[in-house]
Each structure stands twice: as structure tokens, then as C-alpha cells.
Amino acid sequence: MLSRFGRELGHYPASAHAVPVLSPVLYTFLLRHALLDLTGSREAPDKNQTVEYSLIAFSVGVSLLFYWLERR
């Protein structure tokens, strides 16, 4: 895609490549900790596990939604 505009991957610093890759990881981390705090389940192992499974289900659901929208 870059070649269409006369550019190559080497024209950009490594930090320009890291930001799009690391942003979803950062947002997932922040969302997990926000959910643990909002639900008060940081100290309760059973609630903690429920929040973590819910986060996994939410992430898979969003991925499936984007996949479905792309296929339409």
C-alpha cells in the first residue's frame, strides 16, 4: 500500500510501527483494570475470574462482529 504513494516501510521509524500494534494491548490492559475496579472484584478471586472471562467473551464478540461486518 505504501508503494502506491512512493514510500517504503523503511521511510518510517520503528516507533511509527509499534504504536498501531501496541495500542490494542494497552486498551485491553486498561479495560481489564477498569472492570476490576468498577465491579470491586480485584480482591475477590471468584468475581475476578468472572470479569476476566467476560472480557475474553467481549473481545471475541467484537472480533466476530468486525469479521462479520467485513464479510458483508
Secondary structure, DSSP 8 states (H G I E B T S, - for coil): -GGGGT--GGGS-HHHHHHHHHHHHHHHHHHHHHHHHHHT-SS-HHHHHHHHHHHHHHHHHHHHHHHHHHH-
